[in-house]
């Protein structure tokens, strides 16, 4: 099965642009195969989530084509040897971890998470400046930074960019990069193995830079909070650098002890807000250039308009769009972009056929009963055909249901939609008219505007 995985990678290398292949496919390693499940090793949890969201279905499809049998794929974070299992004799004094100690192996940062790849805007300019400042080799005015944001807005990107920059400047720097979950798990193992001296020395005496993510998961864990408070005190007293990330302010973390709350609150708390439209466009343009994805400005603006609050999802939408196009052999156009957006954006609004009929009637300055009537006037026939087309595209109703809404059968609906599509191919004005109405419908579907839908349609 390992050879099959190698063949899958070879196939994908011919279909995916070089840079995304190098970033996302090449690092995965075959681990084992059992009972129809292929286990693949990934560098970290973020990597696992990205592959699951963007490439997993394609990987399974390629595997099944090569093996001619059902296959499932399990993505696992590939752990290196746990340093807490190293045996130390009681007669010897425990030495401080050195650069040759596995505890201080060089972190495997995401190669895409560098300062050069970070897109700045009004929402994150200060955070970017603070990250560059703390990464400076010759000292900083702020050695303790707390990046605060909702998930997917770039705090992990900045945290890893700091680590990459620090190691580029000084390869001998003793840098630790981990999540609070890793910190907790390691502490628990050291407690079980009676190796707390090792744990304390590692984090308090033999660490130059500590990058600790997701500290909001500290809530309620009293012993861990005690250890972290002592660790922060020790590092900051020695003028070491500490970078924390969280989705909550210190005061919002449940059951946070007073001493740790005070210490966290003394940091430089830097908030990252959701990007505005212009920044979202810049992010997608940069990613499209980096991944060599031939996407139009119209599609970039469409994605930027509808995927607003999560940079990770914004980037994923572009990669998903390209993957569907290259692997499915379909054009990278607005229709495909609409399909991708529907997979990322929760539809908070649902249009009924009656609402679509009213919307189209208002655009053509008709009464809604005209659209439902037997009239053969040219403008009524056109508006009726467009309304049928929109009902089929933006509702889940069958042809029969659409026909009943217009007092017709499903054959009449098919004929009307087919005639409209032919007219759109021959007449650019009709095509522009239909696309304009589709754009209005999509803005209503995906908009967070609390304005009642009935009012919005008649704007």
N, C-alpha and C positions, 0 to 999 in steps of 0.2 A: 504493500500500500504506500510505502514511502516513495517508490518510483512513480506511482500514480500521482502523488502530490507534486513531485518534481515536474511531471508532464502538465499538470494543471497550471503551475507557475509559468511554465514555458508558453502555454497557450495565452494566458493573461498578459504576458509581456508583449505579445504582438497586438493586443487589443487596447491596452491602457497606456496613456502617455507615460513617458519615462519617469518623470519626477514622482507622480502619485504611485506608480508601481514600486519605485525604490523606497518610498516612505511607508507604504501600507502593506504591500504584498511580500516584498523581499525579506523583511525581518521575521515573518512567521516561520516556525520550524515544525516539522512533523514530530510528534511525541510518541503516539501509539495508536493502535487500531484494535477495537474490541466490540463485538456484537453489533456491527454495522455503524459504529460511531468512530469517526476520525478525530483524534485530539490534536489540536494545533496550538503551539506555544506562542504567546504574544508578550511584548515587553512590559506592559502595564495595563491597568484597568481602563484608562482612557482609550488605549489602542483597541482593546476588546470591544468596547461600546461602539467605536467608530466602524470597525469591521462588521459588527452585527447590523448596524443601521444601513451600511452602504454596499457591502460586498458579499455578505453571507449567502444570499440566495444565488448569486452568480457562482460562488465557490461550490455550493451543493450541486447546482446544475452541471457544472463541468465534471465534477466527480462522478455523478450518476451516468453521464454520457460515456465516460471512459470505462467504468466498471459494469455498465448495463445492469445495475441493481440499485435499490434504494440505499441512500447514504445520508447520515446526519453528521454534522460537524460540531464539536465542542471546542470553544475557545477558552484557553486557560492562561492565566498569568504565569509565565515561566519563572519560577523562583530559583535563585541560586542557593548554594549551601547555607543553611541557617547558622550564623556564627555562634548562637547561644548553645549549640550542641558540642562545641569544642571542649574537650576534656582538659582540665588543668589540675595538676597534682597539688595536694595540700602543702607539700614541703616547700614549693616554690612560690615566691611572691608574684601576684598577678601583674604582668607588665602592661603598661599602657598600650592601646592599639597604635600600631605604626602604619605607615603607608603601604606596607606589604600585607597588612592584616585584611582579610576578606571583609571585615566590617567597614573598611574605608575603600571599597572598590569604587571606581568611577561610575557615577549614576548614568543610566541609559536615558538621556533626555530625548524628547521628541525632536528630530532634526528640523522640523518645521517651526518649532517654538523658539525663535531667535528675535532679537530686537529688530533686525532688518525686515523680518516678515510680519512685524506687528504694525497694523494700520491705525494711525492716530486720528482722533477727531475731538470735538468739544467734550465728548462724554468720557474720554480716557487720557487726555493729554497730560494732566497732572500725575496720574498713575504711572504713565510711561516715563515721565521725568524723574519721579521718585525711584523707580526701578533702575534707571540708568545711574542715578546718583549712588545708590547703595552698592551697585556692582563695581564702582570705581576702586581701583587697587590702592590708591593713595589716601584712603579714608573718605569719610562722608559725614555730613552734618547730622544724618539720621541713620543710625545703625540698627534700628528696630522699626520695621514697617509691617503694617497689618492691612493687607488688601481685602477689601470688602465688596462683594457683588453677588448678584444672583448667579446661578450656574450658567455657564456658556458665554460669559462676557469677557474672558481673557485673563482672569487672575492666574490660572495655571500657566498660561502662555508666558506671562511676565515673570512668574516664579522660576520657570525653567530657563527663560532667557537670562535671568540673573545668574543662575548656576553655570550656564554655558559660558557667559562672559567672564565670570570669576575664574573658572578653570582655564580659559584661554589665556588669561593674564598671568596666572600662577598655577601651573600644573601640580605643584606640591601642596596646594591648599587642601586642608582636611575638611571636606565639604560633605554634609549629610543632607540628603533629600528624601523625604518620606511623607506619608500621610499620618494623621493622628491615629488611624487604625493600626498602621504598622508599628507606631510608637507603643501603643497599648499592648499589642500582641507580643512585641519583643520584651516589654517589661514583665508581662505575665510569665513568659518562658524563663526569664532570668530569676524571677521569684521562685518558680518551681525547681529550678536547677541550682538554687542558692548561689546565683552569680550577680547579685545586685551591685557588688563592688565594680564589676566589669561594666555594667550598664551605666552606673553613675560616672565612672571615669570616662567612658566613651563620649557621653553627651555633655559633661561639664568641664572636662579638662583637656580632652584630645579632639576638640571640634573647633574649627575656625569660623565656619559658616553653617548655620542651621536653616534649612528651608523646610517648613512644616505646613502641610496642607490640611484643609478641612477641620480646623480646630473647633468648629461648632458642634462636632460629635463628642466633645468632652463632657457634656452635660450629665451630671449624676455620677461620674466616675471619680470618686474622692481621692483614692490613692494615686491615680494617674495625674490628677490635678496637683497634688502635692509634689510629685516628682517633677512635673513640668514647671511649676513655680520655682522650685529650687534650681532647676536647669537654667531657666531664663535669668534668674538673679546672678548665677555664676557666670554665664556667658556675657551678659551685659556689663557686669562689673569688670570683666577682663577686656572690654571694648571689642567683643566679637560681634559678628553680624547675624541678625535673626530676621527672617522673613516668614510671616504667617499669612495664610489665606483662610477666608471664612465667608459664609453666606449670611452671617448674623453679626450684629454688634456684640461686644462683650456683655452688655447688660441684657441682651436678648437670649443668651445661652442659658438654658435651663439648669438650675441648681449649681451655678458657678460660685465657687468659694470666694470669699472676700479678698484674700491675698492674691489669688490669680486674677480676679476681676480687676484689681487695682493695677497689677503689672501689665495686663493686656491693654487697659485703658490708657496707660502711659505711652503706648506706642504711637507712631505716626499713622493714624487711621486714614487710609486712602480709599475713597469710594469710586467704583467704576459703574457708570450708568449705562443703560441700553443705548446703542448707537443711533444717531439720527439718520434720516434717509440718505443724505450725502455720504456719510461715513459707510453705510451699508453698501452703497454703490462702489465706493473705493475698495472695500474689502473684496467684493466679488470680482472687480476688474483686476485686482492684483492676483487673486487666486487663479483666475482664468488665464492670465499671462503665464504664471508659474507652471500651471498644469497643461498649458498649450491647448486649452479648450476653446474651440471656435464659436463663441457665443456672442449673439448680437447685443447691442446696447438696449434694445427693446426688452429682451428677455432678462437682462441684468436688472433693469428698472422694475420689471414685473416681480421678480423674486424679492427685490429689496422692498417693494411696496407691501408685500404680504407676509414676509417672514421678518419680524421686527425686533423681537426681544431676546434672541439667542444667536450669538455669532456662530456657535458651533453648528446649529441647525442651518444657518445661512450658508456656511461653507459646505455642509453635507448636502444641501439641496443642489448645489452646483455639481458636486461629484456624482450625486445620484442621477442628475440630468444627463451628464456625459456617459455614465455607465449604461443607462437605459438606451441611449442613442447608439453607442458603439457595440454593445453586446446584443441588442435587439435588432440592429440593422434598420433603425428608423431615423428620420430626419430630426435634427436638433432644432425644433421650431417651437412656436408659441403653444401649439396643442400639447406637445410633450411637457412644456413648462407648466401648463395648467394641471396636468396629471400629477406632476411631482409636487406642486404646491398643495394639492388636495391631500397628499400623504403627510405633509408636515403641519398644516394649519387645521386646527379644530374648527369645524363649522359651527359657529355659535348661532348662525341664522339659517333657516331653511325656508325657501320660497315655495309657495303653493302655486298650482296652475292658475288659480283665480288671480293671484297677485301678479303673475307674469302677464296674463291677459290684460289686466288693468294698466300695467306698466307700458306695454306695447301700444295699447290704445291711446294713452296719454301722449306718447311720443309722436303718434301720427295724427293727433288731434281728432280722434274718433271716440264714439261711445263704445264701451266694452261690448254692448249687445250687437254692434255692427260686426265685430270679429267673430261672434258666435252665430251670426246669421247666415243665410244662403246667398247673400249679395255677391255678384260677380264683378263689381267695380274694381278697377285695377289697383287702386290704393288699398282697398279692403282686402283683396286677395293677397297682396304682398304682405300687409301687416299680419294677416291670419297665418300665412306660411312661416313668417318670422317667429310669431308666437308659438306655433307648433314646434319649430326647430329649437327654440329656447326651452320649452317644456321638456323635450326629449333630452336635452343636454344638461339641464340643471335641476331636474327632479328624477326620482326613481320610478316614475310611473311607466307602465307598459304602453304600447301603441294603442291598445284597446281603451285604456283609461284616458289617454290623450284625446282619442277620437270622441269619446263620450263627452268630454269637456267642451268640445267644439261642435257637438251634435253631428258627428260623422263616424264612419267606421275606420278600422286601422288601415285599410287599403288607401283610403282618401288621404290619411295622414302621411303615409309613405310617399304617395304621389306628390303631395304638396311640398314635403321636405326635399325630395329629389329634384323637383322643378326649381326650387329655390337655390339649391347647390349648383345646378347648371347655370342659372342666371348669375350667380356670384362669380363663376369662372369666366363668363363672357363679359360681365359688366362690373368694372372697378368701383363705380359709385355704389352699386348694391352691396358689393363685398365690404366696402368701407362702412356703409350704414349698419350692416349686421355686426361687424366687428366692434363698432362703437357701442352698440346696445349690449353686446357680450361683455365689454369692458365695464359698463355701468352695472350690469348684473353681478359681475365678479367683485366689484368694489362693495356692493351691498352684502354679498355673501361673506366676505372676509373682513369687512370693516368692523372696528370696535366702537363705532359711533353709536351712542345710545339713542339717537333720533329714531322715533318709531318708523318702521319700514314703510307704512302707507304714506307718510309725509315725505320720506326720502325719495320715493318713486316719482313724486309729483314736483320735485325741485325744478 
